[in-house]
Amino acid sequence: MSNDPRLRLSKAQRALARTQKGSARRQRARQRVSRLHHEVAVRRSTALHALTKQLATRFAVVAVKALRGRTALRMEQMKIAADT
């Protein structure tokens, strides 16, 4: 069995899709999918925490700029149109 929880999750989701609704096996499959979703979420959270910890210890000041996706895309398109 693979060690990557994302691969195990996709396999468990396919197995869940094949089970019959209302069965005990489906309930176990749902619990397995739920547990794997939690495992993936915990890994992402841990990786994010490790990255932010590394940035905080490595640099004296960390600046974060909130960008609005639509506005940035529109400005980029306007800039390209102006250049041509």
N, C-alpha and C positions, 0 to 999 in steps of 0.2 A: 504494500500500500504506500502511496506517495506521502511525503512529509509535508507537502504544500497544502495548507487548509483550503485554498481556493479550488484546487483540483478535486479534493475530497468533497467540497461543498457542491461543485457542479455534478459530480457523480451521485451524491446523495439526493440532489434535487431531481435528477433523472429517475432514480429509483423510486422516489416519492410519487412522481408523475405516473409511474406504472402500477401503483398499488390501488386497490379497490377502496372507494370511499366508505368510511364507517368501520373499517377493519382494524383489528388490534395492530397488525403489521404496519398499517398506514400511520397510526398514532406513534409507533416507535420511529418510523421514518421521519415524521414531522418533528419529533423531539431531536433526532439526530441533525436534521437540517438547522433547527433553531440553535443547537449547541455549536455547530460549525459557523453559523453566522456570528455568534457571539465571539468565537475564537478569532475570526477574521477581524472583527471590530476591535478586539483587545490588541491584536498585533499592530493594527494601524495606529491606535492610540499610543502604544508603547513606542513605535517608531517616530511618531510625531513628537512625543515628549523627549526622546533621546536627541532628535535633531534640534529642538528649541533649546535644550540644555547645553548642547555643544555650541550653538550660536551665542548663547548668553555668556558662556565662560570664555569663548574665543575673542569676542569683540566687546569693547567698552560700551558702545552705543549701538542699538539696533533700531532702525526706523522702519515703520510699516506704513505703506500707502494703500489706502482702499481705492480700488479702481472700479468704475462702473463699466461693465463689459460693453453694453450697447453704445455708450458715449465714446469709449475708446475706439471701438470699431468704426463708428460714424466719422470720427475725427481722422482716422487713418484713411478711410475711403475719400474724404474730402481732400486730404493732403495728396493722395495719388492723383485725383482728378485735377488738382491745381497744377501738378507737375507736367501733365500731358498737354 
